[in-house]
Amino acid sequence: MRKFYSNKIRYFIFILIFAGFACRNTENHNQTKITIPGNSADFAERFALLETDSCTILNIIDPWQGAGNIIHQYYLIRKNSDYRPEIDSSRIIYVPVNRIICMSTTHLAMIKALGQESAIVGVSGSGYVYDYDISKRIRDGLINDIGYDSGINSELIIKSSPDLVMIYGIGSESAAYTAKINELGTKVMYNADYLETDPLGKAEWIKVFGALFCKEKMADSLFSAIEAKYNRLKEYINANTRSKPAVMLGLPFRDTWYISPGNSYISRLIRDSGGSYLWEKTESSVSMPYGLENVYIQSLNADFWLNPGSVLSKDEIVSLESRLGSVPPFINGMIFNNNKRINKSGGNDYWESGTLNPHLILKDIASILHPGLFPDHELVYYRKIE
């Protein structure tokens, strides 16, 4: 999981999740809450955009799990501008960005939504890219796979000549990865979209890409449409449902079950979909390790089971732990996984375009929990596990 994500996707999602500093001028503040004046983000908590007469200031806030009031600040300056601030050049990004390397598939979906996919010159883990057009550009040699983790290919990064490498991180344990890229003279920027706990906050990161590609108005328009669709659906669900089915999530890894806390992205989706998450009263910044016995006892109260790792069949579940065959969702056939749109190499569109389509995921989950609420809806990202 990207802590909250499935193990199947970890191979790609964790490429630089433990990356270190991306910007040398990191500020560490002691206040309990960071407030950015002029912030254009309405739902996202991990970025702030401030437009000035000379440039746009982009602040990436607490860009990895466990970060404490850390801001990475970048100055986005138009290429035709004469403005040259006297600051560390690593904090300056000239826009529009023409060539970008992306370390997460969520970045690809947002770039394509802005019509800028031709700017993508590198990815990490090309087999996990779901989008057909971008996959074709990879096959045609227009996009390089720069590798991941300790296997990052410096030569391919240099060959790709990126204006920017966009990464994400979960901690400072792997500073060597970003240091390795920085040593190449390449601009590196964190993307913390995966840490957003509000589905709309995650989708709102398209505004960051709008600023990078000088497509601010388009990004604002796209997000406004997403926000309106999501909120209309949420209001409709709330007005037309009475019961709140109990939902369990995930799958054990050996004898440990990593539970998404009640303040997580998926927990919010379950709540907005008219469900009751079994661990909704918990709160944590990371997934919580529980003993299998503890989770099994709690799961006996579940009506539905969502996102059981990468499994495609019920047989796979009982092969991991036979007792799971006795939980109500297993017996009643109420297990649904978010891997309907998956390619042969394991690329899952739930983690790609799904980030930009929280309204579709919301409708999927609401349709599962409340059959008949959307009688004509065909599941987009979810499938029933038979």
FIROKOL-522295 format. One record per residue (C-alpha): x, y, z; residue number from 0; residue in three letters. Coordinates in steps of 0.25 Angstrom, whole numbers, plus 5000, padded with zeros to 4 digits. Example, Ala and Ser with C-alpha at 12.3 -4.5 7.8 and 13.67 -1.06 7.14 Angstrom:
2
+------+------+------+------+------+
:    X :    Y :    Z : resi : resn :
+------+------+------+------+------+
: 5049 : 4982 : 5031 :    0 :  Ala :
: 5055 : 4996 : 5029 :    1 :  Ser :
+------+------+------+------+------+
This chain:
386
+------+------+------+------+------+
:    X :    Y :    Z : resi : resn :
+------+------+------+------+------+
: 5000 : 5000 : 5000 :    0 :  Met :
: 5004 : 5014 : 4999 :    1 :  Arg :
: 5002 : 5012 : 5013 :    2 :  Lys :
: 4987 : 5013 : 5010 :    3 :  Phe :
: 4989 : 5006 : 4996 :    4 :  Tyr :
: 4989 : 4991 : 4992 :    5 :  Ser :
: 5001 : 4983 : 4992 :    6 :  Asn :
: 5000 : 4980 : 4978 :    7 :  Lys :
: 5003 : 4994 : 4974 :    8 :  Ile :
: 5014 : 4996 : 4984 :    9 :  Arg :
: 5024 : 4991 : 4974 :   10 :  Tyr :
: 5022 : 5004 : 4966 :   11 :  Phe :
: 5016 : 5013 : 4977 :   12 :  Ile :
: 5028 : 5011 : 4986 :   13 :  Phe :
: 5039 : 5015 : 4976 :   14 :  Ile :
: 5043 : 5028 : 4984 :   15 :  Leu :
: 5033 : 5028 : 4995 :   16 :  Ile :
: 5044 : 5028 : 5005 :   17 :  Phe :
: 5051 : 5039 : 4997 :   18 :  Ala :
: 5059 : 5050 : 5005 :   19 :  Gly :
: 5060 : 5065 : 5003 :   20 :  Phe :
: 5056 : 5070 : 4989 :   21 :  Ala :
: 5059 : 5084 : 4992 :   22 :  Cys :
: 5071 : 5089 : 4999 :   23 :  Arg :
: 5064 : 5101 : 5005 :   24 :  Asn :
: 5054 : 5093 : 5014 :   25 :  Thr :
: 5048 : 5101 : 5025 :   26 :  Glu :
: 5045 : 5094 : 5038 :   27 :  Asn :
: 5034 : 5101 : 5046 :   28 :  His :
: 5030 : 5098 : 5061 :   29 :  Asn :
: 5016 : 5103 : 5060 :   30 :  Gln :
: 5005 : 5093 : 5061 :   31 :  Thr :
: 4998 : 5097 : 5048 :   32 :  Lys :
: 5004 : 5103 : 5036 :   33 :  Ile :
: 4996 : 5115 : 5030 :   34 :  Thr :
: 4999 : 5120 : 5016 :   35 :  Ile :
: 4993 : 5133 : 5012 :   36 :  Pro :
: 4987 : 5134 : 4999 :   37 :  Gly :
: 4985 : 5119 : 4998 :   38 :  Asn :
: 4977 : 5115 : 4986 :   39 :  Ser :
: 4974 : 5101 : 4990 :   40 :  Ala :
: 4961 : 5098 : 4996 :   41 :  Asp :
: 4962 : 5084 : 5000 :   42 :  Phe :
: 4976 : 5080 : 4999 :   43 :  Ala :
: 4985 : 5081 : 5012 :   44 :  Glu :
: 4998 : 5078 : 5006 :   45 :  Arg :
: 5000 : 5089 : 4996 :   46 :  Phe :
: 4998 : 5104 : 4995 :   47 :  Ala :
: 4999 : 5113 : 4983 :   48 :  Leu :
: 5001 : 5128 : 4984 :   49 :  Leu :
: 5001 : 5136 : 4971 :   50 :  Glu :
: 5009 : 5149 : 4971 :   51 :  Thr :
: 5012 : 5160 : 4961 :   52 :  Asp :
: 5025 : 5153 : 4957 :   53 :  Ser :
: 5023 : 5138 : 4960 :   54 :  Cys :
: 5015 : 5127 : 4966 :   55 :  Thr :
: 5020 : 5122 : 4979 :   56 :  Ile :
: 5017 : 5107 : 4982 :   57 :  Leu :
: 5018 : 5102 : 4996 :   58 :  Asn :
: 5018 : 5087 : 4997 :   59 :  Ile :
: 5014 : 5084 : 5012 :   60 :  Ile :
: 5019 : 5072 : 5020 :   61 :  Asp :
: 5022 : 5064 : 5007 :   62 :  Pro :
: 5024 : 5050 : 5014 :   63 :  Trp :
: 5018 : 5042 : 5025 :   64 :  Gln :
: 5023 : 5047 : 5039 :   65 :  Gly :
: 5028 : 5060 : 5034 :   66 :  Ala :
: 5026 : 5071 : 5044 :   67 :  Gly :
: 5022 : 5085 : 5039 :   68 :  Asn :
: 5032 : 5084 : 5027 :   69 :  Ile :
: 5030 : 5093 : 5015 :   70 :  Ile :
: 5037 : 5092 : 5002 :   71 :  His :
: 5036 : 5105 : 4994 :   72 :  Gln :
: 5037 : 5107 : 4979 :   73 :  Tyr :
: 5037 : 5119 : 4971 :   74 :  Tyr :
: 5029 : 5117 : 4958 :   75 :  Leu :
: 5034 : 5127 : 4948 :   76 :  Ile :
: 5030 : 5129 : 4934 :   77 :  Arg :
: 5041 : 5126 : 4924 :   78 :  Lys :
: 5039 : 5140 : 4917 :   79 :  Asn :
: 5040 : 5147 : 4930 :   80 :  Ser :
: 5051 : 5156 : 4934 :   81 :  Asp :
: 5049 : 5153 : 4949 :   82 :  Tyr :
: 5061 : 5147 : 4955 :   83 :  Arg :
: 5060 : 5146 : 4970 :   84 :  Pro :
: 5073 : 5144 : 4978 :   85 :  Glu :
: 5070 : 5131 : 4984 :   86 :  Ile :
: 5075 : 5117 : 4983 :   87 :  Asp :
: 5073 : 5113 : 4968 :   88 :  Ser :
: 5068 : 5099 : 4973 :   89 :  Ser :
: 5056 : 5106 : 4977 :   90 :  Arg :
: 5053 : 5112 : 4964 :   91 :  Ile :
: 5045 : 5105 : 4953 :   92 :  Ile :
: 5043 : 5112 : 4940 :   93 :  Tyr :
: 5029 : 5109 : 4934 :   94 :  Val :
: 5023 : 5104 : 4926 :   95 :  Pro :
: 5030 : 5091 : 4928 :   96 :  Val :
: 5033 : 5085 : 4915 :   97 :  Asn :
: 5039 : 5072 : 4919 :   98 :  Arg :
: 5035 : 5064 : 4932 :   99 :  Ile :
: 5039 : 5051 : 4938 :  100 :  Ile :
: 5028 : 5045 : 4947 :  101 :  Cys :
: 5030 : 5035 : 4958 :  102 :  Met :
: 5015 : 5032 : 4961 :  103 :  Ser :
: 5004 : 5028 : 4951 :  104 :  Thr :
: 4995 : 5038 : 4958 :  105 :  Thr :
: 5003 : 5049 : 4952 :  106 :  His :
: 5001 : 5044 : 4938 :  107 :  Leu :
: 4986 : 5044 : 4939 :  108 :  Ala :
: 4986 : 5059 : 4943 :  109 :  Met :
: 4996 : 5063 : 4932 :  110 :  Ile :
: 4988 : 5056 : 4922 :  111 :  Lys :
: 4975 : 5063 : 4927 :  112 :  Ala :
: 4982 : 5076 : 4924 :  113 :  Leu :
: 4986 : 5071 : 4910 :  114 :  Gly :
: 5001 : 5071 : 4913 :  115 :  Gln :
: 5004 : 5056 : 4912 :  116 :  Glu :
: 5014 : 5059 : 4901 :  117 :  Ser :
: 5023 : 5066 : 4912 :  118 :  Ala :
: 5025 : 5053 : 4919 :  119 :  Ile :
: 5039 : 5048 : 4916 :  120 :  Val :
: 5041 : 5038 : 4927 :  121 :  Gly :
: 5033 : 5029 : 4937 :  122 :  Val :
: 5037 : 5019 : 4948 :  123 :  Ser :
: 5032 : 5005 : 4946 :  124 :  Gly :
: 5026 : 5006 : 4932 :  125 :  Ser :
: 5019 : 4993 : 4933 :  126 :  Gly :
: 5010 : 4999 : 4943 :  127 :  Tyr :
: 5005 : 5010 : 4934 :  128 :  Val :
: 4990 : 5007 : 4931 :  129 :  Tyr :
: 4987 : 5018 : 4920 :  130 :  Asp :
: 4987 : 5013 : 4906 :  131 :  Tyr :
: 4993 : 5026 : 4900 :  132 :  Asp :
: 5004 : 5028 : 4910 :  133 :  Ile :
: 5007 : 5013 : 4909 :  134 :  Ser :
: 5008 : 5014 : 4894 :  135 :  Lys :
: 5018 : 5026 : 4896 :  136 :  Arg :
: 5026 : 5017 : 4905 :  137 :  Ile :
: 5026 : 5005 : 4895 :  138 :  Arg :
: 5030 : 5015 : 4884 :  139 :  Asp :
: 5042 : 5020 : 4891 :  140 :  Gly :
: 5037 : 5034 : 4894 :  141 :  Leu :
: 5036 : 5032 : 4909 :  142 :  Ile :
: 5048 : 5025 : 4917 :  143 :  Asn :
: 5047 : 5016 : 4929 :  144 :  Asp :
: 5057 : 5022 : 4938 :  145 :  Ile :
: 5056 : 5011 : 4948 :  146 :  Gly :
: 5053 : 5012 : 4963 :  147 :  Tyr :
: 5059 : 5011 : 4977 :  148 :  Asp :
: 5074 : 5008 : 4976 :  149 :  Ser :
: 5072 : 5004 : 4962 :  150 :  Gly :
: 5070 : 5018 : 4957 :  151 :  Ile :
: 5077 : 5020 : 4943 :  152 :  Asn :
: 5084 : 5033 : 4944 :  153 :  Ser :
: 5088 : 5032 : 4929 :  154 :  Glu :
: 5074 : 5031 : 4925 :  155 :  Leu :
: 5070 : 5043 : 4933 :  156 :  Ile :
: 5081 : 5051 : 4926 :  157 :  Ile :
: 5077 : 5046 : 4913 :  158 :  Lys :
: 5062 : 5050 : 4916 :  159 :  Ser :
: 5067 : 5064 : 4918 :  160 :  Ser :
: 5055 : 5067 : 4928 :  161 :  Pro :
: 5052 : 5081 : 4933 :  162 :  Asp :
: 5046 : 5074 : 4945 :  163 :  Leu :
: 5046 : 5061 : 4952 :  164 :  Val :
: 5033 : 5059 : 4961 :  165 :  Met :
: 5035 : 5050 : 4973 :  166 :  Ile :
: 5027 : 5046 : 4985 :  167 :  Tyr :
: 5032 : 5041 : 4999 :  168 :  Gly :
: 5028 : 5035 : 5012 :  169 :  Ile :
: 5041 : 5038 : 5020 :  170 :  Gly :
: 5055 : 5043 : 5019 :  171 :  Ser :
: 5061 : 5029 : 5020 :  172 :  Glu :
: 5065 : 5029 : 5005 :  173 :  Ser :
: 5071 : 5043 : 5003 :  174 :  Ala :
: 5081 : 5036 : 4994 :  175 :  Ala :
: 5071 : 5035 : 4983 :  176 :  Tyr :
: 5067 : 5050 : 4982 :  177 :  Thr :
: 5082 : 5053 : 4985 :  178 :  Ala :
: 5086 : 5045 : 4973 :  179 :  Lys :
: 5076 : 5052 : 4964 :  180 :  Ile :
: 5080 : 5066 : 4969 :  181 :  Asn :
: 5094 : 5063 : 4966 :  182 :  Glu :
: 5090 : 5062 : 4951 :  183 :  Leu :
: 5086 : 5076 : 4952 :  184 :  Gly :
: 5072 : 5073 : 4950 :  185 :  Thr :
: 5060 : 5080 : 4958 :  186 :  Lys :
: 5053 : 5071 : 4967 :  187 :  Val :
: 5039 : 5074 : 4973 :  188 :  Met :
: 5031 : 5066 : 4983 :  189 :  Tyr :
: 5017 : 5062 : 4981 :  190 :  Asn :
: 5009 : 5059 : 4993 :  191 :  Ala :
: 4995 : 5056 : 4987 :  192 :  Asp :
: 4995 : 5042 : 4993 :  193 :  Tyr :
: 4995 : 5048 : 5007 :  194 :  Leu :
: 4982 : 5055 : 5005 :  195 :  Glu :
: 4971 : 5050 : 5013 :  196 :  Thr :
: 4960 : 5057 : 5006 :  197 :  Asp :
: 4956 : 5051 : 4992 :  198 :  Pro :
: 4954 : 5065 : 4987 :  199 :  Leu :
: 4967 : 5069 : 4993 :  200 :  Gly :
: 4975 : 5058 : 4985 :  201 :  Lys :
: 4968 : 5062 : 4972 :  202 :  Ala :
: 4971 : 5077 : 4975 :  203 :  Glu :
: 4986 : 5074 : 4972 :  204 :  Trp :
: 4982 : 5076 : 4957 :  205 :  Ile :
: 4984 : 5091 : 4961 :  206 :  Lys :
: 4999 : 5089 : 4964 :  207 :  Val :
: 5000 : 5083 : 4950 :  208 :  Phe :
: 4992 : 5095 : 4944 :  209 :  Gly :
: 5002 : 5104 : 4950 :  210 :  Ala :
: 5014 : 5096 : 4945 :  211 :  Leu :
: 5008 : 5096 : 4931 :  212 :  Phe :
: 5002 : 5110 : 4931 :  213 :  Cys :
: 4989 : 5104 : 4930 :  214 :  Lys :
: 4983 : 5110 : 4942 :  215 :  Glu :
: 4969 : 5113 : 4937 :  216 :  Lys :
: 4967 : 5099 : 4931 :  217 :  Met :
: 4972 : 5092 : 4944 :  218 :  Ala :
: 4962 : 5101 : 4952 :  219 :  Asp :
: 4951 : 5098 : 4942 :  220 :  Ser :
: 4954 : 5083 : 4943 :  221 :  Leu :
: 4954 : 5082 : 4958 :  222 :  Phe :
: 4941 : 5091 : 4959 :  223 :  Ser :
: 4934 : 5081 : 4951 :  224 :  Ala :
: 4939 : 5069 : 4959 :  225 :  Ile :
: 4936 : 5076 : 4972 :  226 :  Glu :
: 4922 : 5079 : 4967 :  227 :  Ala :
: 4919 : 5064 : 4963 :  228 :  Lys :
: 4925 : 5059 : 4976 :  229 :  Tyr :
: 4917 : 5068 : 4985 :  230 :  Asn :
: 4904 : 5065 : 4977 :  231 :  Arg :
: 4906 : 5050 : 4978 :  232 :  Leu :
: 4909 : 5051 : 4993 :  233 :  Lys :
: 4896 : 5060 : 4995 :  234 :  Glu :
: 4888 : 5050 : 4987 :  235 :  Tyr :
: 4894 : 5038 : 4995 :  236 :  Ile :
: 4891 : 5045 : 5008 :  237 :  Asn :
: 4877 : 5048 : 5005 :  238 :  Ala :
: 4873 : 5034 : 4999 :  239 :  Asn :
: 4880 : 5025 : 5009 :  240 :  Thr :
: 4876 : 5021 : 5023 :  241 :  Arg :
: 4884 : 5009 : 5027 :  242 :  Ser :
: 4899 : 5010 : 5028 :  243 :  Lys :
: 4905 : 4996 : 5024 :  244 :  Pro :
: 4918 : 4992 : 5032 :  245 :  Ala :
: 4930 : 4991 : 5023 :  246 :  Val :
: 4944 : 4984 : 5025 :  247 :  Met :
: 4956 : 4987 : 5017 :  248 :  Leu :
: 4969 : 4980 : 5013 :  249 :  Gly :
: 4976 : 4967 : 5014 :  250 :  Leu :
: 4986 : 4961 : 5024 :  251 :  Pro :
: 5000 : 4961 : 5021 :  252 :  Phe :
: 5006 : 4948 : 5028 :  253 :  Arg :
: 5000 : 4950 : 5043 :  254 :  Asp :
: 4998 : 4965 : 5042 :  255 :  Thr :
: 4987 : 4973 : 5036 :  256 :  Trp :
: 4990 : 4987 : 5033 :  257 :  Tyr :
: 4977 : 4995 : 5035 :  258 :  Ile :
: 4974 : 5009 : 5029 :  259 :  Ser :
: 4971 : 5018 : 5040 :  260 :  Pro :
: 4957 : 5025 : 5041 :  261 :  Gly :
: 4963 : 5038 : 5036 :  262 :  Asn :
: 4968 : 5032 : 5023 :  263 :  Ser :
: 4964 : 5035 : 5009 :  264 :  Tyr :
: 4957 : 5022 : 5007 :  265 :  Ile :
: 4950 : 5023 : 5020 :  266 :  Ser :
: 4945 : 5037 : 5016 :  267 :  Arg :
: 4940 : 5031 : 5003 :  268 :  Leu :
: 4932 : 5020 : 5011 :  269 :  Ile :
: 4926 : 5030 : 5020 :  270 :  Arg :
: 4922 : 5039 : 5008 :  271 :  Asp :
: 4916 : 5026 : 5001 :  272 :  Ser :
: 4907 : 5024 : 5012 :  273 :  Gly :
: 4915 : 5013 : 5019 :  274 :  Gly :
: 4921 : 5011 : 5033 :  275 :  Ser :
: 4935 : 5007 : 5033 :  276 :  Tyr :
: 4939 : 4997 : 5044 :  277 :  Leu :
: 4951 : 5005 : 5049 :  278 :  Trp :
: 4945 : 5019 : 5046 :  279 :  Glu :
: 4947 : 5024 : 5061 :  280 :  Lys :
: 4962 : 5022 : 5059 :  281 :  Thr :
: 4972 : 5033 : 5055 :  282 :  Glu :
: 4986 : 5031 : 5050 :  283 :  Ser :
: 4996 : 5037 : 5040 :  284 :  Ser :
: 5000 : 5023 : 5035 :  285 :  Val :
: 4993 : 5010 : 5034 :  286 :  Ser :
: 4992 : 5002 : 5047 :  287 :  Met :
: 4997 : 4988 : 5049 :  288 :  Pro :
: 4987 : 4979 : 5056 :  289 :  Tyr :
: 4988 : 4965 : 5059 :  290 :  Gly :
: 4980 : 4955 : 5050 :  291 :  Leu :
: 4972 : 4950 : 5062 :  292 :  Glu :
: 4967 : 4964 : 5066 :  293 :  Asn :
: 4963 : 4968 : 5052 :  294 :  Val :
: 4956 : 4954 : 5050 :  295 :  Tyr :
: 4947 : 4956 : 5062 :  296 :  Ile :
: 4944 : 4971 : 5057 :  297 :  Gln :
: 4941 : 4966 : 5043 :  298 :  Ser :
: 4930 : 4957 : 5048 :  299 :  Leu :
: 4922 : 4970 : 5049 :  300 :  Asn :
: 4924 : 4974 : 5034 :  301 :  Ala :
: 4914 : 4974 : 5023 :  302 :  Asp :
: 4923 : 4977 : 5012 :  303 :  Phe :
: 4938 : 4975 : 5009 :  304 :  Trp :
: 4945 : 4985 : 5000 :  305 :  Leu :
: 4959 : 4986 : 4994 :  306 :  Asn :
: 4965 : 4972 : 4998 :  307 :  Pro :
: 4979 : 4974 : 4993 :  308 :  Gly :
: 4981 : 4969 : 4979 :  309 :  Ser :
: 4972 : 4956 : 4980 :  310 :  Val :
: 4963 : 4952 : 4968 :  311 :  Leu :
: 4956 : 4941 : 4975 :  312 :  Ser :
: 4950 : 4936 : 4988 :  313 :  Lys :
: 4960 : 4924 : 4987 :  314 :  Asp :
: 4972 : 4933 : 4988 :  315 :  Glu :
: 4966 : 4939 : 5001 :  316 :  Ile :
: 4964 : 4926 : 5009 :  317 :  Val :
: 4977 : 4921 : 5004 :  318 :  Ser :
: 4984 : 4932 : 5012 :  319 :  Leu :
: 4975 : 4930 : 5024 :  320 :  Glu :
: 4964 : 4919 : 5025 :  321 :  Ser :
: 4956 : 4926 : 5036 :  322 :  Arg :
: 4953 : 4938 : 5026 :  323 :  Leu :
: 4944 : 4928 : 5019 :  324 :  Gly :
: 4934 : 4930 : 5031 :  325 :  Ser :
: 4933 : 4945 : 5031 :  326 :  Val :
: 4919 : 4950 : 5027 :  327 :  Pro :
: 4924 : 4957 : 5014 :  328 :  Pro :
: 4931 : 4944 : 5009 :  329 :  Phe :
: 4919 : 4936 : 5012 :  330 :  Ile :
: 4909 : 4945 : 5006 :  331 :  Asn :
: 4917 : 4949 : 4994 :  332 :  Gly :
: 4919 : 4963 : 4997 :  333 :  Met :
: 4934 : 4965 : 4994 :  334 :  Ile :
: 4938 : 4975 : 4984 :  335 :  Phe :
: 4952 : 4979 : 4979 :  336 :  Asn :
: 4957 : 4992 : 4973 :  337 :  Asn :
: 4964 : 4985 : 4961 :  338 :  Asn :
: 4954 : 4984 : 4950 :  339 :  Lys :
: 4962 : 4993 : 4941 :  340 :  Arg :
: 4976 : 4986 : 4942 :  341 :  Ile :
: 4985 : 4982 : 4930 :  342 :  Asn :
: 4994 : 4970 : 4928 :  343 :  Lys :
: 5006 : 4975 : 4935 :  344 :  Ser :
: 4998 : 4980 : 4948 :  345 :  Gly :
: 4995 : 4994 : 4944 :  346 :  Gly :
: 4983 : 4998 : 4952 :  347 :  Asn :
: 4975 : 5010 : 4947 :  348 :  Asp :
: 4969 : 5012 : 4961 :  349 :  Tyr :
: 4982 : 5018 : 4965 :  350 :  Trp :
: 4983 : 5025 : 4952 :  351 :  Glu :
: 4971 : 5032 : 4947 :  352 :  Ser :
: 4963 : 5029 : 4959 :  353 :  Gly :
: 4971 : 5040 : 4967 :  354 :  Thr :
: 4964 : 5050 : 4958 :  355 :  Leu :
: 4951 : 5043 : 4958 :  356 :  Asn :
: 4947 : 5042 : 4972 :  357 :  Pro :
: 4932 : 5044 : 4968 :  358 :  His :
: 4933 : 5031 : 4960 :  359 :  Leu :
: 4939 : 5024 : 4972 :  360 :  Ile :
: 4928 : 5029 : 4981 :  361 :  Leu :
: 4917 : 5025 : 4972 :  362 :  Lys :
: 4924 : 5011 : 4971 :  363 :  Asp :
: 4924 : 5009 : 4986 :  364 :  Ile :
: 4910 : 5015 : 4988 :  365 :  Ala :
: 4905 : 5005 : 4977 :  366 :  Ser :
: 4911 : 4994 : 4985 :  367 :  Ile :
: 4907 : 4997 : 4998 :  368 :  Leu :
: 4893 : 5002 : 4994 :  369 :  His :
: 4888 : 4993 : 4982 :  370 :  Pro :
: 4877 : 5000 : 4975 :  371 :  Gly :
: 4882 : 5014 : 4978 :  372 :  Leu :
: 4888 : 5015 : 4964 :  373 :  Phe :
: 4881 : 5004 : 4957 :  374 :  Pro :
: 4887 : 5007 : 4943 :  375 :  Asp :
: 4901 : 5009 : 4948 :  376 :  His :
: 4912 : 5000 : 4943 :  377 :  Glu :
: 4924 : 4999 : 4953 :  378 :  Leu :
: 4936 : 5006 : 4947 :  379 :  Val :
: 4947 : 5003 : 4956 :  380 :  Tyr :
: 4941 : 4992 : 4965 :  381 :  Tyr :
: 4938 : 4977 : 4962 :  382 :  Arg :
: 4931 : 4967 : 4970 :  383 :  Lys :
: 4940 : 4955 : 4975 :  384 :  Ile :
: 4934 : 4942 : 4972 :  385 :  Glu :
+------+------+------+------+------+
